[in-house]
Amino acid sequence: MARSVSYQVVQRPDGHFDIAVTVAGGRTQYRKGLATRPDVDRALDLLRDLMAACGAPLIEEPFLRDAAE
């Protein structure tokens, strides 16, 4: 069975967005510096497609605003 993967969208003080993706083992990877919310949505669509191809459930964590840089 595939491990679950969670992601969290973080809004930075400079107005850009980061996506933090954490696998079940606790390792976190980041996609940093996305300029707009549509950019975030496109990146998440790709992530969903990749995880579906692997059979890994994708879990959304709460959106974080005003994260410290």
Helices and strands as residue ranges (DSSP letters): E 5-11, E 17-23, E 28-34, H 37-54, E 58-60
